[in-house]
Amino acid sequence: MSRKRRPLRGKRVLITGAGSGLGRRLAHEVSARGAHVVVWDLSADAAAATCAQLDGAGGTSEYAVVDVSNEDAVVAAAEHAGVVDVLINNAGIVTGSPLLETPSGSIRRTFDVNVLALYWTTRAVLPGMLGRRRGVIVNIASAAGLVGVAKQTDYSASKFAVVGFTESLRSELRGMRRSGVSTMLVCPYYINTGMFDGVTTKFPRLLPILDNDDVARGVIDRLEAGTELYVTPPLARVVPAARILPSCAFDRLMDFFGINRTMAAFRGRGGR
Ligand SMILES: NC(=O)c1ccc[n+]([C@@H]2O[C@H](COP(=O)([O-])OP(=O)(O)OC[C@H]3O[C@@H](n4cnc5c(N)ncnc54)[C@H](O)[C@@H]3O)[C@@H](O)[C@H]2O)c1
């Protein structure tokens, strides 16, 4: 199957949660390739700092303070943003506690930010993309969207939902004649942004804690190349294939790789 390239030069790219972490690095990569960046974040200071960095490096950008879990706020901010050629749904949160120790409000918030927000942002920009017959919806899921991880009942489930959302949307778009709109699903293992501070990995060569700059570059390289699914590191790509095993053997395989011990010393950003 031939892939259609998706060059970013001259495009307008909206990135949610671009005030820090992966979102900010994605913004730098996108800007360096000649796109105008629209930064959305909860934090005005963080969003403004991202834009100052981009503009200082010769790019162009703008920001808005948007809680992506608030549908009305998303609709208003999308109207203000104007044309969006690429939407990167990156904002996300994690709780990181066992099911019975996770407050109900944290579970709801995880689904509001990691899942429902994708409905609001995508529905806000998709009509314009379809009208122009061009656009890309990029969803940052996680390797935790391919395998359920201990102490992540809300987070893993929310990322499984991102995988399903993206696959369903891809099918809908494929069913339209020449929609011109494509999707990209990103499933990285842990990244050194601070969101998952304290996590450990049993086989650092096979399953390393990923470097934020490398992940951002990898995502944007593949976005431009027309890739629709990016799972990193390569070993994580065996997870869907391993589903052919009976569940007890699948569980043993995941335990062998230490997946369910990774969160034992999780601290995250704390206080959420
Ligand atoms: N860090 C990892 O190990 C890792 C691994 C796989 C996938 N991911 C995913 O990558 C994405 C980025 O993660 P990160 O590590 O950069 O996290 P981060 O905590 O460093 O950054 C998240 C950003 O999103 C913003 N944000 C949070 N809630 C928001 C809301 N309601 N509205 C708008 N902005 C909001 C925060 O202010 C912050 O700037 C997330 O979707 C995360 O689930 C992260």
Ligand as a Chemical Component Dictionary entry (heavy atoms), coordinates in Angstrom:
data_LIG
# 
_chem_comp.id                   LIG 
_chem_comp.type                 NON-POLYMER 
_chem_comp.pdbx_formal_charge   0 
_chem_comp.three_letter_code    LIG 
# 
loop_
_chem_comp_atom.comp_id 
_chem_comp_atom.atom_id 
_chem_comp_atom.alt_atom_id 
_chem_comp_atom.type_symbol 
_chem_comp_atom.charge 
_chem_comp_atom.model_Cartn_x 
_chem_comp_atom.model_Cartn_y 
_chem_comp_atom.model_Cartn_z 
_chem_comp_atom.pdbx_ordinal 
LIG N1  N1  N 0  5.393  10.434 29.423 1  
LIG C1  C1  C 0  5.175  9.183  29.060 2  
LIG O1  O1  O 0  5.829  8.241  29.554 3  
LIG C2  C2  C 0  4.148  8.860  28.019 4  
LIG C3  C3  C 0  4.171  7.592  27.422 5  
LIG C4  C4  C 0  3.212  7.286  26.451 6  
LIG C5  C5  C 0  2.246  8.234  26.097 7  
LIG N2  N2  N 1  2.254  9.444  26.716 8  
LIG C6  C6  C 0  1.212  10.398 26.346 9  
LIG O2  O2  O 0  1.831  11.511 25.748 10 
LIG C7  C7  C 0  1.035  12.682 25.975 11 
LIG C8  C8  C 0  1.905  13.786 26.544 12 
LIG O3  O3  O 0  2.444  13.314 27.780 13 
LIG P1  P1  P 0  3.631  14.079 28.524 14 
LIG O4  O4  O 0  4.514  13.042 29.086 15 
LIG O5  O5  O -1 4.185  15.144 27.657 16 
LIG O6  O6  O 0  2.803  14.741 29.728 17 
LIG P2  P2  P 0  3.089  16.122 30.494 18 
LIG O7  O7  O 0  2.400  15.987 31.802 19 
LIG O8  O8  O 0  4.538  16.421 30.462 20 
LIG O9  O9  O 0  2.362  17.209 29.580 21 
LIG C9  C9  C 0  0.974  17.198 29.415 22 
LIG C10 C10 C 0  0.530  18.594 29.047 23 
LIG O10 O10 O 0  -0.891 18.533 28.855 24 
LIG C11 C11 C 0  -1.473 19.644 29.510 25 
LIG N3  N3  N 0  -2.845 19.312 29.892 26 
LIG C12 C12 C 0  -3.248 18.435 30.853 27 
LIG N4  N4  N 0  -4.582 18.438 30.943 28 
LIG C13 C13 C 0  -5.037 19.314 30.023 29 
LIG C14 C14 C 0  -6.324 19.760 29.660 30 
LIG N5  N5  N 0  -7.428 19.321 30.265 31 
LIG N6  N6  N 0  -6.420 20.676 28.654 32 
LIG C15 C15 C 0  -5.310 21.159 28.040 33 
LIG N7  N7  N 0  -4.070 20.784 28.364 34 
LIG C16 C16 C 0  -3.926 19.867 29.350 35 
LIG C17 C17 C 0  -0.586 19.912 30.728 36 
LIG O11 O11 O 0  -0.745 21.236 31.210 37 
LIG C18 C18 C 0  0.796  19.636 30.135 38 
LIG O12 O12 O 0  1.362  20.799 29.569 39 
LIG C19 C19 C 0  -0.088 12.243 26.910 40 
LIG O13 O13 O 0  -1.248 11.970 26.159 41 
LIG C20 C20 C 0  0.434  10.969 27.510 42 
LIG O14 O14 O 0  -0.598 10.114 27.937 43 
LIG C21 C21 C 0  3.170  9.792  27.643 44 
# 
loop_
_chem_comp_bond.comp_id 
_chem_comp_bond.atom_id_1 
_chem_comp_bond.atom_id_2 
_chem_comp_bond.value_order 
_chem_comp_bond.pdbx_ordinal 
LIG N1  C1  SING 1  
LIG C1  O1  DOUB 2  
LIG C1  C2  SING 3  
LIG C2  C3  SING 4  
LIG C2  C21 DOUB 5  
LIG C3  C4  DOUB 6  
LIG C4  C5  SING 7  
LIG C5  N2  DOUB 8  
LIG N2  C6  SING 9  
LIG N2  C21 SING 10 
LIG C6  O2  SING 11 
LIG C6  C20 SING 12 
LIG O2  C7  SING 13 
LIG C7  C8  SING 14 
LIG C7  C19 SING 15 
LIG C8  O3  SING 16 
LIG O3  P1  SING 17 
LIG P1  O4  DOUB 18 
LIG P1  O5  SING 19 
LIG P1  O6  SING 20 
LIG O6  P2  SING 21 
LIG P2  O7  DOUB 22 
LIG P2  O8  SING 23 
LIG P2  O9  SING 24 
LIG O9  C9  SING 25 
LIG C9  C10 SING 26 
LIG C10 O10 SING 27 
LIG C10 C18 SING 28 
LIG O10 C11 SING 29 
LIG C11 N3  SING 30 
LIG C11 C17 SING 31 
LIG N3  C12 SING 32 
LIG N3  C16 SING 33 
LIG C12 N4  DOUB 34 
LIG N4  C13 SING 35 
LIG C13 C14 SING 36 
LIG C13 C16 DOUB 37 
LIG C14 N5  SING 38 
LIG C14 N6  DOUB 39 
LIG N6  C15 SING 40 
LIG C15 N7  DOUB 41 
LIG N7  C16 SING 42 
LIG C17 O11 SING 43 
LIG C17 C18 SING 44 
LIG C18 O12 SING 45 
LIG C19 O13 SING 46 
LIG C19 C20 SING 47 
LIG C20 O14 SING 48 
# 
